[in-house]
Amino acid sequence: MRIGFIGLGIMGLPMAGHLVKAGHEVTGFDLSETSVAELVAAGGTGAGSVAAAVKDAAIVITMLPADPQVEAVFPDIAAHAPADALYIDFSTITPRTAQQLAARWPRTLDAPVSGGERGAIDAVLSIMVGGAESDFAAAISVFEAVGRTYELVGGPGAGQYVKAANQLVVGGTYALVAEAIVLMEAAGVDAAKGLDVLAGGLAASRILELKRASMLARDFRPGFRVDLHHKDMGIILDAARGAEVAIPLGALVAQLIGAARAQGHGSLDHSALLKVAENLSGRGAA
């Protein structure tokens, strides 16, 4: 299929590359000319504007940082994409914005992803999808190319509610793993062996599997930045307010991630919550 792909960042570029490998004709646009050139080198086609990327597309995809960026490009998509094109938004945005977009375009799927940069590179993302069953069926070949798990979880906006729940659990898990590391190190325990044990028991998680070594090494090179998780926590709190539910632990996690950002760690990986945990116990770097 002909696919117009808007947003070739840390996640979007490898995803677009997988779509090319799957045999789709992918035309991509990004504000970074380097990213566009990388897509071309991978076999895709570069575009100089949103309009040029989507003009002949059967499927239009956006993978952008937040609501403002999605809202900024949508008018060009609506003005230049074929009227029967399927619009898939892989971005993480508020459920309210996803529902508004669905009201403005007849075939829309909100399809936020989980798995981070590694998941995008390895094409093993988890994809939570909101929209119509017929549109979900039409997008299966796209989901197969970039993900391992993909489910239709409800109507418009439902994917974003599930992504909010995902980020709630991810943020809380990072915070607890960080506190566990601080506790073990302060007690003189071999934290590496301790985390190995935790990863083999009921406390096991994908975060412990993938991140325990880098956290112990204080290697916070970004796969998913604190700044973006801070944005997501705002979405989570807004979604909870809209659903009229209380998430007291989620509110605390939001404060911890806000603290990480306030301490100057916004550009680091969200595993840098370890820095906040250390600081709270007076064990951070001087």
MORACOR-V254783 format. One line per field, one symbol per residue. ss: DSSP state (@ for helix, = for strand, . for the rest). burial: b if it has 16 or more other C-alpha atoms within 10 Angstrom, else e. A space follows every 50 residues. Layout:
ss->???
burial->???
This chain:
ss->.=====.....@@@@@@@@@@...=====...@@@@@@@@@...==...@ @@@@....====....@@@@@@@@@@@@@@.....====.....@@@@@@ @@@@...===..==.@@@@@@@..======..@@@@@@.@@@@@@@==== ====...@@@@@@@@@@@@@@@@@@@@@@@@@@@@@....@@@@@@@@@. .....@@@@@@@@@@@........=@@@@@@@@@@@@@@@@@@....@@@ @@@@@@@@@@@@......=@@@@@@@@@@@......
burial->ebbbbbbbbbbbbbbbbbbbeeebbbbbbbeeeebbbbbbebbbbbbeeb bbbbbbbbbbbbbbbbbeebeebbebbbebbbeebbbbbbbbbbbbbbbe bbeebebbbbbbbbbbbbbbbebbbbbbbbbeeebbeebeebbbbbbeeb ebbbbbbbbbbbbbbbbbebbbbbbebbbbbbbebeeeeebbeebeebbe eeeebeebeebbeebbeeebebbbbbbbbbbbbbbbbbbbeeeeeeeeeb bebbebbbbbbeeebbbbbbbbbbbbbbeeeeeeee
